[in-house]
Amino acid sequence: MKVMTAASYWSLLEPAIENASLSGIYGEDGQYAFVPVSIGFAAGAIFVYAADYFLAKMVLLLQLIMLSNLARLLVV
């Protein structure tokens, strides 16, 4: 877990913060460069959580559909 956290910081977040601070849009010296990166990080975390939640629900739903189809085939 620690290795992946470090890898994601150094390969994704740190360059994004550096680019945002060099753009000059987020404060005179880039002191607010963490804001767009934090928003993007939070949006990505929400997306991954939602995808995990809904895919799990979809798998359960598909299993129920397959079982009902199987039961229908066995009855006939």
DARA-V47206 format. One record per residue. N is the residue number from 0. RES is the residue in one letter. NEAR is the number of other ideal C-beta (glycine too) atoms within 8 Angstrom. Layout:
# DARA-V47206
{{N;RES;NEAR} {N;RES;NEAR}}
This chain:
# DARA-V47206
{{0;M;4} {1;K;5} {2;V;6} {3;M;7} {4;T;8} {5;A;8} {6;A;8} {7;S;9} {8;Y;9} {9;W;8} {10;S;7} {11;L;8} {12;L;10} {13;E;9} {14;P;8} {15;A;11} {16;I;11} {17;E;9} {18;N;8} {19;A;15} {20;S;12} {21;L;7} {22;S;9} {23;G;6} {24;I;4} {25;Y;12} {26;G;8} {27;E;5} {28;D;5} {29;G;12} {30;Q;8} {31;Y;7} {32;A;14} {33;F;7} {34;V;9} {35;P;9} {36;V;12} {37;S;8} {38;I;8} {39;G;9} {40;F;9} {41;A;8} {42;A;8} {43;G;8} {44;A;8} {45;I;8} {46;F;8} {47;V;8} {48;Y;8} {49;A;8} {50;A;8} {51;D;8} {52;Y;8} {53;F;8} {54;L;8} {55;A;8} {56;K;8} {57;M;8} {58;V;8} {59;L;8} {60;L;8} {61;L;8} {62;Q;8} {63;L;8} {64;I;8} {65;M;8} {66;L;8} {67;S;8} {68;N;8} {69;L;8} {70;A;8} {71;R;8} {72;L;7} {73;L;6} {74;V;5} {75;V;4}}
